[in-house]
Amino acid sequence: MDQPHQLLVFHLDGQRFSLRLTAVDRIERAVEVTPLPKMPENVLGIVNLKGQVIPVFNVRRRFRLRERGIDPRDRFIFARTSRRRVALVVDAVSEVLGQQDQDVVASREILPGLDYVEGVAKLADGLVLIHDLDRFLSVQEEAALDEAIKHHD
């Protein structure tokens, strides 16, 4: 029997995206983000979560969506990559889905080189991109982020 993929579905500008639930720590209301100099363009700044400095990723920019400021109704999804904890700013979080392997298509089968998308989940009412957090930042952006955070501490 296929293992189900547990996906947390979130929304940006009316579009649905998802993350593997295993990567998600918690969901919180949006708070003020502290910008840092020399941050990669896909990082808005940092927030303090229980004493830990967490970079806030600009998912809108990554998916080439309309830029806008953080709204008090927005949510932060705190998640883990293989290297660090991160926060994603999203419009809303709607549900957790369980998808079987046959309902998920790997991104390399659709469009090779779509680095930050792990795959696409096929739902009865459309498709949902599965976001790959480990590939959100390039190696150079990761290094710049590490340097910016180190100088902030």
C-alpha positions in Angstrom: 0.0 0.0 0.0 1.2 3.5 -0.8 2.3 5.8 2.0 0.2 8.9 2.2 1.9 12.3 1.9 0.6 14.6 4.6 0.6 18.1 3.1 -0.2 21.4 4.9 -2.0 23.6 2.3 -1.5 27.4 2.4 -2.7 30.3 0.2 -1.0 33.2 -1.5 -3.0 35.5 -3.7 -5.8 33.0 -4.1 -3.5 30.2 -5.2 -2.9 27.0 -3.2 0.6 25.7 -2.3 1.7 23.1 0.2 4.5 21.8 2.4 5.1 18.4 3.7 3.6 18.3 7.2 6.7 16.6 8.6 8.7 19.9 7.9 6.2 22.1 9.8 6.7 23.0 13.5 3.9 25.5 14.1 1.7 28.2 12.6 1.4 31.6 14.2 -0.1 35.0 13.5 2.2 37.3 11.6 4.4 39.6 13.6 6.8 42.4 12.8 9.9 41.3 10.9 13.3 42.9 11.6 15.2 43.5 8.3 18.9 42.9 8.2 21.5 44.3 5.8 22.9 42.1 3.1 20.0 39.6 3.3 19.3 37.4 0.2 16.4 38.9 -1.8 14.2 36.0 -0.9 14.5 36.7 2.8 12.4 39.5 4.4 14.4 39.6 7.7 14.3 37.8 11.0 11.9 37.2 13.9 12.5 36.0 17.4 10.6 32.8 18.3 11.2 31.9 21.9 14.7 33.2 21.9 15.7 31.7 18.6 16.4 34.0 15.6 14.4 32.7 12.6 14.8 34.0 9.0 11.5 34.9 7.3 11.3 33.7 3.7 9.5 35.8 1.0 7.5 33.0 -0.7 5.7 35.6 -2.9 9.0 36.5 -4.6 9.9 32.9 -5.1 6.7 32.1 -6.8 6.7 35.5 -8.7 3.5 36.7 -7.1 2.5 40.3 -6.5 4.6 41.8 -3.7 2.9 43.3 -0.7 3.7 44.1 2.9 2.8 41.8 5.8 -0.8 42.0 6.8 -1.8 41.4 10.5 -4.2 38.7 9.2 -1.3 36.8 7.5 0.2 33.7 9.1 3.8 32.6 9.6 4.5 28.9 9.0 7.5 27.9 11.1 9.2 25.0 9.5 12.5 23.1 9.2 14.8 22.7 6.3 17.7 20.2 6.6 19.9 23.2 7.7 17.8 25.6 9.8 14.4 26.7 11.1 12.6 29.2 8.9 9.3 31.1 8.7 7.2 31.5 5.6 4.7 34.4 5.3 1.4 33.2 3.8 -2.1 34.7 3.4 -3.8 31.8 5.1 -3.4 28.1 6.1 -6.4 26.0 5.2 -6.0 22.3 5.7 -3.9 19.2 6.0 -4.3 16.7 3.1 -3.3 13.1 2.9 -2.3 12.2 -0.7 -1.3 8.8 -2.0 1.9 8.4 -4.1 -0.1 8.0 -7.3 -1.7 11.4 -6.6 1.6 13.2 -6.5 3.7 13.9 -9.6 7.4 14.8 -9.1 8.4 18.2 -10.5 11.2 16.6 -12.7 8.4 14.7 -14.6 6.6 18.0 -15.3 9.2 20.6 -15.8 12.9 19.7 -15.0 14.7 22.5 -13.3 11.8 23.8 -11.2 14.1 23.7 -8.2 11.9 24.9 -5.4 8.9 22.7 -6.2 9.1 19.1 -5.1 6.0 18.0 -7.0 2.4 18.6 -7.7 -0.5 17.0 -5.8 -3.6 16.1 -7.9 -6.8 17.0 -6.1 -10.4 16.6 -7.1 -10.7 20.4 -7.5 -7.3 21.2 -9.0 -3.6 21.0 -8.5 -1.4 22.1 -5.5 2.3 22.7 -5.8 4.4 21.0 -3.1 7.1 23.5 -2.0 10.6 22.1 -1.4 12.1 24.2 1.5 15.5 22.7 1.2 15.9 24.3 -2.2 14.4 27.6 -1.4 17.8 29.4 -1.1 20.8 28.8 -3.3 24.1 27.9 -1.6 25.3 31.5 -2.0 22.0 32.8 -0.5 22.4 30.4 2.5 26.0 31.7 3.0 24.8 35.3 2.8 22.0 34.6 5.3 24.4 32.9 7.7 26.7 35.9 7.5 23.9 38.4 8.0 22.5 36.6 11.1 26.0 36.1 12.6 26.6 39.9 12.4 23.2 40.5 14.0 23.9 38.4 17.1 
